[in-house]
Amino acid sequence: MNAAGPNAANIAAMAGIDLPVEPRKRTNFLFDCATPPPLDIPLMINPDGVWTRPEGKHFLTGCSPEPDGPADPNDFDPNHAEFEEIIWPALAARSKNFEAIKVLRFWAGHYAYNTLDQNAVTGAHPEISNFIFANGFSGHGLQQAPAMGRGIAELICHGKYQSLDLTPLGFERILSQTPFKEKCVI
Ligand SMILES: Cc1cc2nc3c(=O)[nH]c(=O)nc-3n(C[C@H](O)[C@H](O)[C@H](O)COP(=O)(O)OP(=O)(O)OC[C@H]3O[C@@H](n4cnc5c(N)ncnc54)[C@H](O)[C@@H]3O)c2cc1C
Protein backbone atom coordinates (compact mmCIF):
# COMPACT_ATOMS: atom_id res chain seq x y z
CA MET A 1 0.00 0.00 0.00
CA ASN A 2 1.32 3.43 -0.93
CA ALA A 3 -0.25 6.20 1.20
CA ALA A 4 2.92 8.24 1.58
CA GLY A 5 1.55 11.66 0.64
CA PRO A 6 4.22 13.92 -0.86
CA ASN A 7 6.72 11.02 -0.58
CA ALA A 8 4.59 8.76 -2.79
CA ALA A 9 6.82 8.79 -5.86
CA ASN A 10 9.78 7.54 -3.81
CA ILE A 11 7.71 4.62 -2.49
CA ALA A 12 6.47 3.77 -5.99
CA ALA A 13 10.05 3.90 -7.27
CA MET A 14 10.96 1.10 -4.82
CA ALA A 15 8.78 -1.15 -7.01
CA GLY A 16 10.14 0.33 -10.23
CA ILE A 17 6.96 2.32 -10.81
CA ASP A 18 6.95 5.87 -12.14
CA LEU A 19 4.27 7.82 -10.24
CA PRO A 20 3.83 11.44 -11.42
CA VAL A 21 3.33 12.86 -7.92
CA GLU A 22 5.64 15.53 -6.55
CA PRO A 23 5.80 17.63 -3.37
CA ARG A 24 4.72 21.24 -3.92
CA LYS A 25 5.12 23.65 -1.05
CA ARG A 26 2.15 25.67 0.16
CA THR A 27 2.23 28.28 2.94
CA ASN A 28 -0.89 29.14 4.92
CA PHE A 29 -1.31 32.35 6.92
CA LEU A 30 -3.73 33.19 9.73
CA PHE A 31 -4.43 36.91 9.86
CA ASP A 32 -6.33 39.42 11.96
CA CYS A 33 -8.45 42.01 10.20
CA ALA A 34 -8.86 45.43 11.88
CA THR A 35 -12.29 46.04 10.31
CA PRO A 36 -13.62 42.67 9.18
CA PRO A 37 -16.28 42.45 6.44
CA PRO A 38 -19.71 43.05 8.00
CA LEU A 39 -21.12 39.74 6.73
CA ASP A 40 -19.81 36.24 7.30
CA ILE A 41 -18.01 35.52 4.05
CA PRO A 42 -17.71 31.99 2.69
CA LEU A 43 -14.47 30.60 1.23
CA MET A 44 -13.50 33.19 -1.38
CA ILE A 45 -11.20 32.30 -4.29
CA ASN A 46 -9.71 35.02 -6.48
CA PRO A 47 -9.17 34.22 -10.18
CA ASP A 48 -5.41 34.47 -9.46
CA GLY A 49 -5.67 31.63 -6.93
CA VAL A 50 -5.46 33.71 -3.75
CA TRP A 51 -8.06 32.35 -1.34
CA THR A 52 -9.33 33.29 2.09
CA ARG A 53 -11.98 32.15 4.53
CA PRO A 54 -12.99 32.98 8.12
CA GLU A 55 -11.25 30.95 10.81
CA GLY A 56 -12.98 31.76 14.09
CA LYS A 57 -12.59 35.50 14.60
CA HIS A 58 -9.62 35.59 12.20
CA PHE A 59 -9.04 34.60 8.56
CA LEU A 60 -7.01 31.91 6.86
CA THR A 61 -5.37 32.57 3.50
CA GLY A 62 -2.94 31.16 0.95
CA CYS A 63 -2.10 31.14 -2.74
CA SER A 64 -0.70 29.01 -5.53
CA PRO A 65 2.80 30.40 -6.01
CA GLU A 66 4.19 31.20 -9.45
CA PRO A 67 6.40 29.63 -10.59
CA ASP A 68 5.23 26.42 -8.97
CA GLY A 69 7.16 23.18 -9.03
CA PRO A 70 8.71 20.31 -7.13
CA ALA A 71 9.88 21.18 -3.62
CA ASP A 72 12.16 19.55 -1.08
CA PRO A 73 9.70 17.51 1.05
CA ASN A 74 11.78 18.31 4.13
CA ASP A 75 11.55 22.07 3.56
CA PHE A 76 8.88 23.42 5.91
CA ASP A 77 10.07 27.04 5.92
CA PRO A 78 7.04 29.30 5.30
CA ASN A 79 7.38 31.58 2.30
CA HIS A 80 6.68 34.98 3.90
CA ALA A 81 7.10 36.83 0.61
CA GLU A 82 3.91 35.21 -0.66
CA PHE A 83 1.88 37.14 1.87
CA GLU A 84 3.57 40.49 1.27
CA GLU A 85 3.86 40.29 -2.50
CA ILE A 86 0.88 38.21 -3.65
CA ILE A 87 -1.78 37.69 -1.02
CA TRP A 88 -2.09 41.04 0.74
CA PRO A 89 -2.27 43.09 -2.50
CA ALA A 90 -4.86 40.70 -3.94
CA LEU A 91 -7.04 40.77 -0.82
CA ALA A 92 -6.79 44.56 -0.49
CA ALA A 93 -7.80 44.95 -4.14
CA ARG A 94 -10.79 42.68 -3.54
CA SER A 95 -12.06 44.55 -0.43
CA LYS A 96 -11.09 47.66 1.54
CA ASN A 97 -11.71 45.58 4.66
CA PHE A 98 -8.58 43.63 3.86
CA GLU A 99 -6.28 46.64 3.66
CA ALA A 100 -5.46 46.63 7.39
CA ILE A 101 -4.56 43.05 8.18
CA LYS A 102 -1.86 41.50 10.33
CA VAL A 103 -0.40 38.00 10.13
CA LEU A 104 -0.73 36.08 13.38
CA ARG A 105 0.51 32.60 12.45
CA PHE A 106 1.85 30.77 9.42
CA TRP A 107 3.00 27.33 8.42
CA ALA A 108 4.04 25.39 5.34
CA GLY A 109 3.19 21.93 4.08
CA HIS A 110 3.31 20.04 0.81
CA TYR A 111 0.66 19.08 -1.68
CA ALA A 112 1.17 15.60 -3.15
CA TYR A 113 0.71 17.03 -6.61
CA ASN A 114 -0.28 14.78 -9.49
CA THR A 115 1.38 16.45 -12.47
CA LEU A 116 -0.76 14.53 -14.99
CA ASP A 117 -4.19 15.78 -13.93
CA GLN A 118 -4.13 17.12 -10.32
CA ASN A 119 -6.30 14.22 -9.22
CA ALA A 120 -5.98 11.24 -6.89
CA VAL A 121 -4.46 7.94 -8.00
CA THR A 122 -6.26 5.07 -6.28
CA GLY A 123 -6.53 1.32 -6.45
CA ALA A 124 -4.23 -1.50 -7.47
CA HIS A 125 -1.48 -1.19 -10.04
CA PRO A 126 -2.60 -3.00 -13.24
CA GLU A 127 0.59 -5.12 -13.38
CA ILE A 128 1.45 -5.42 -9.68
CA SER A 129 -2.02 -6.18 -8.39
CA ASN A 130 -1.10 -6.40 -4.71
CA PHE A 131 0.38 -2.87 -4.72
CA ILE A 132 -2.44 -0.45 -3.86
CA PHE A 133 -2.21 3.31 -4.28
CA ALA A 134 -3.93 6.20 -2.48
CA ASN A 135 -1.87 9.10 -3.70
CA GLY A 136 -1.72 12.38 -5.57
CA PHE A 137 -4.54 14.19 -3.81
CA SER A 138 -3.12 17.49 -5.04
CA GLY A 139 -4.34 19.62 -2.14
CA HIS A 140 -7.87 18.22 -1.81
CA GLY A 141 -7.29 14.96 0.01
CA LEU A 142 -8.95 15.80 3.30
CA GLN A 143 -12.35 16.24 1.69
CA GLN A 144 -11.92 13.00 -0.29
CA ALA A 145 -10.57 10.98 2.63
CA PRO A 146 -13.86 9.35 3.78
CA ALA A 147 -14.68 8.08 0.28
CA MET A 148 -11.09 7.01 -0.38
CA GLY A 149 -10.83 5.15 2.92
CA ARG A 150 -14.06 3.29 2.31
CA GLY A 151 -13.21 2.55 -1.32
CA ILE A 152 -9.77 1.18 -0.55
CA ALA A 153 -11.17 -0.91 2.33
CA GLU A 154 -13.77 -2.39 -0.04
CA LEU A 155 -11.10 -3.14 -2.61
CA ILE A 156 -8.97 -4.96 -0.06
CA CYS A 157 -11.85 -6.87 1.61
CA HIS A 158 -14.06 -7.60 -1.41
CA GLY A 159 -11.67 -7.36 -4.36
CA LYS A 160 -13.67 -4.52 -5.92
CA TYR A 161 -15.33 -1.20 -5.10
CA GLN A 162 -18.86 -1.61 -3.74
CA SER A 163 -20.41 1.71 -2.69
CA LEU A 164 -18.65 4.17 -5.00
CA ASP A 165 -16.86 3.33 -8.25
CA LEU A 166 -13.38 4.83 -8.00
CA THR A 167 -12.03 3.20 -11.17
CA PRO A 168 -11.83 6.54 -13.09
CA LEU A 169 -9.10 7.46 -10.57
CA GLY A 170 -7.15 4.24 -11.22
CA PHE A 171 -3.51 3.83 -12.26
CA GLU A 172 -4.53 2.78 -15.80
CA ARG A 173 -4.93 6.43 -16.81
CA ILE A 174 -1.35 7.13 -15.70
CA LEU A 175 -0.06 4.35 -17.96
CA SER A 176 -2.16 5.51 -20.92
CA GLN A 177 -1.47 9.19 -20.15
CA THR A 178 -5.20 9.94 -20.23
CA PRO A 179 -5.80 12.81 -17.79
CA PHE A 180 -8.91 12.85 -15.61
CA LYS A 181 -8.48 16.54 -14.97
CA GLU A 182 -9.32 18.26 -11.70
CA LYS A 183 -9.57 21.95 -12.59
CA CYS A 184 -10.57 23.42 -9.22
CA VAL A 185 -7.31 23.18 -7.31
CA ILE A 186 -6.21 26.08 -5.16
C1 LIG B 1 -1.22 23.88 3.24
C2 LIG B 1 -2.18 22.78 2.86
C3 LIG B 1 -3.53 23.04 2.87
C4 LIG B 1 -4.44 22.04 2.55
N1 LIG B 1 -5.77 22.31 2.57
C5 LIG B 1 -6.66 21.35 2.25
C6 LIG B 1 -8.07 21.62 2.27
O1 LIG B 1 -8.51 22.72 2.57
N2 LIG B 1 -8.91 20.62 1.92
C7 LIG B 1 -8.47 19.39 1.57
O2 LIG B 1 -9.28 18.53 1.25
N3 LIG B 1 -7.14 19.10 1.55
C8 LIG B 1 -6.24 20.05 1.88
N4 LIG B 1 -4.89 19.78 1.83
C9 LIG B 1 -4.45 18.47 1.33
C10 LIG B 1 -4.52 17.39 2.37
O3 LIG B 1 -3.84 17.81 3.54
C11 LIG B 1 -3.85 16.14 1.78
O4 LIG B 1 -4.44 15.84 0.51
C12 LIG B 1 -4.01 14.96 2.68
O5 LIG B 1 -3.46 15.24 3.96
C13 LIG B 1 -3.29 13.79 2.07
O6 LIG B 1 -3.41 12.70 2.96
P1 LIG B 1 -2.49 11.46 2.76
O7 LIG B 1 -2.87 10.51 3.84
O8 LIG B 1 -2.55 11.01 1.33
O9 LIG B 1 -0.99 12.00 2.95
P2 LIG B 1 -0.31 12.62 4.24
O10 LIG B 1 -1.31 13.24 5.16
O11 LIG B 1 0.83 13.46 3.74
O12 LIG B 1 0.26 11.34 4.98
C14 LIG B 1 1.32 10.60 4.44
C15 LIG B 1 1.97 9.87 5.59
O13 LIG B 1 2.93 8.94 5.08
C16 LIG B 1 4.06 8.99 5.92
N5 LIG B 1 5.21 8.48 5.17
C17 LIG B 1 5.85 9.06 4.12
N6 LIG B 1 6.86 8.27 3.70
C18 LIG B 1 6.84 7.15 4.49
C19 LIG B 1 7.64 5.98 4.56
N7 LIG B 1 8.65 5.78 3.70
N8 LIG B 1 7.34 5.05 5.47
C20 LIG B 1 6.29 5.24 6.35
N9 LIG B 1 5.51 6.34 6.33
C21 LIG B 1 5.79 7.29 5.43
C22 LIG B 1 4.18 10.45 6.32
O14 LIG B 1 4.96 10.59 7.49
C23 LIG B 1 2.73 10.80 6.54
O15 LIG B 1 2.33 10.53 7.87
C24 LIG B 1 -3.96 20.76 2.18
C25 LIG B 1 -2.59 20.50 2.17
C26 LIG B 1 -1.70 21.51 2.51
C27 LIG B 1 -0.22 21.21 2.46
PDBQT file of the ligand as one rigid body, heavy atoms in Angstrom, charges set to zero:
ROOT
HETATM    1  C1  LIG A 201      -1.223  23.881   3.241  1.00  0.00    +0.000 C 
HETATM    2  C2  LIG A 201      -2.177  22.783   2.861  1.00  0.00    +0.000 A 
HETATM    3  C3  LIG A 201      -3.534  23.043   2.867  1.00  0.00    +0.000 A 
HETATM    4  C4  LIG A 201      -4.437  22.045   2.549  1.00  0.00    +0.000 A 
HETATM    5  N1  LIG A 201      -5.769  22.315   2.568  1.00  0.00    +0.000 NA
HETATM    6  C5  LIG A 201      -6.661  21.352   2.251  1.00  0.00    +0.000 A 
HETATM    7  C6  LIG A 201      -8.069  21.621   2.267  1.00  0.00    +0.000 A 
HETATM    8  O1  LIG A 201      -8.511  22.724   2.573  1.00  0.00    +0.000 OA
HETATM    9  N2  LIG A 201      -8.913  20.620   1.917  1.00  0.00    +0.000 N 
HETATM   10  C7  LIG A 201      -8.473  19.392   1.567  1.00  0.00    +0.000 A 
HETATM   11  O2  LIG A 201      -9.281  18.526   1.251  1.00  0.00    +0.000 OA
HETATM   12  N3  LIG A 201      -7.141  19.103   1.548  1.00  0.00    +0.000 NA
HETATM   13  C8  LIG A 201      -6.238  20.049   1.878  1.00  0.00    +0.000 A 
HETATM   14  N4  LIG A 201      -4.892  19.780   1.831  1.00  0.00    +0.000 N 
HETATM   15  C9  LIG A 201      -4.453  18.473   1.330  1.00  0.00    +0.000 C 
HETATM   16  C10 LIG A 201      -4.522  17.391   2.370  1.00  0.00    +0.000 C 
HETATM   17  O3  LIG A 201      -3.836  17.810   3.545  1.00  0.00    +0.000 OA
HETATM   18  C11 LIG A 201      -3.849  16.144   1.778  1.00  0.00    +0.000 C 
HETATM   19  O4  LIG A 201      -4.440  15.840   0.509  1.00  0.00    +0.000 OA
HETATM   20  C12 LIG A 201      -4.011  14.962   2.681  1.00  0.00    +0.000 C 
HETATM   21  O5  LIG A 201      -3.458  15.236   3.955  1.00  0.00    +0.000 OA
HETATM   22  C13 LIG A 201      -3.293  13.786   2.073  1.00  0.00    +0.000 C 
HETATM   23  O6  LIG A 201      -3.411  12.703   2.957  1.00  0.00    +0.000 OA
HETATM   24  P1  LIG A 201      -2.486  11.463   2.758  1.00  0.00    +0.000 P 
HETATM   25  O7  LIG A 201      -2.869  10.505   3.836  1.00  0.00    +0.000 OA
HETATM   26  O8  LIG A 201      -2.550  11.008   1.333  1.00  0.00    +0.000 OA
HETATM   27  O9  LIG A 201      -0.989  12.004   2.954  1.00  0.00    +0.000 OA
HETATM   28  P2  LIG A 201      -0.311  12.617   4.240  1.00  0.00    +0.000 P 
HETATM   29  O10 LIG A 201      -1.315  13.236   5.159  1.00  0.00    +0.000 OA
HETATM   30  O11 LIG A 201       0.829  13.459   3.745  1.00  0.00    +0.000 OA
HETATM   31  O12 LIG A 201       0.256  11.343   4.982  1.00  0.00    +0.000 OA
HETATM   32  C14 LIG A 201       1.320  10.598   4.442  1.00  0.00    +0.000 C 
HETATM   33  C15 LIG A 201       1.968   9.866   5.589  1.00  0.00    +0.000 C 
HETATM   34  O13 LIG A 201       2.935   8.941   5.084  1.00  0.00    +0.000 OA
HETATM   35  C16 LIG A 201       4.055   8.992   5.920  1.00  0.00    +0.000 C 
HETATM   36  N5  LIG A 201       5.208   8.477   5.169  1.00  0.00    +0.000 N 
HETATM   37  C17 LIG A 201       5.853   9.060   4.124  1.00  0.00    +0.000 A 
HETATM   38  N6  LIG A 201       6.862   8.265   3.704  1.00  0.00    +0.000 NA
HETATM   39  C18 LIG A 201       6.838   7.155   4.493  1.00  0.00    +0.000 A 
HETATM   40  C19 LIG A 201       7.639   5.978   4.557  1.00  0.00    +0.000 A 
HETATM   41  N7  LIG A 201       8.652   5.780   3.700  1.00  0.00    +0.000 N 
HETATM   42  N8  LIG A 201       7.338   5.052   5.474  1.00  0.00    +0.000 NA
HETATM   43  C20 LIG A 201       6.293   5.244   6.345  1.00  0.00    +0.000 A 
HETATM   44  N9  LIG A 201       5.511   6.344   6.331  1.00  0.00    +0.000 NA
HETATM   45  C21 LIG A 201       5.786   7.287   5.428  1.00  0.00    +0.000 A 
HETATM   46  C22 LIG A 201       4.184  10.447   6.324  1.00  0.00    +0.000 C 
HETATM   47  O14 LIG A 201       4.959  10.590   7.486  1.00  0.00    +0.000 OA
HETATM   48  C23 LIG A 201       2.726  10.804   6.545  1.00  0.00    +0.000 C 
HETATM   49  O15 LIG A 201       2.328  10.535   7.865  1.00  0.00    +0.000 OA
HETATM   50  C24 LIG A 201      -3.962  20.759   2.182  1.00  0.00    +0.000 A 
HETATM   51  C25 LIG A 201      -2.589  20.498   2.168  1.00  0.00    +0.000 A 
HETATM   52  C26 LIG A 201      -1.700  21.515   2.509  1.00  0.00    +0.000 A 
HETATM   53  C27 LIG A 201      -0.220  21.211   2.460  1.00  0.00    +0.000 C 
ENDROOT
TORSDOF 0
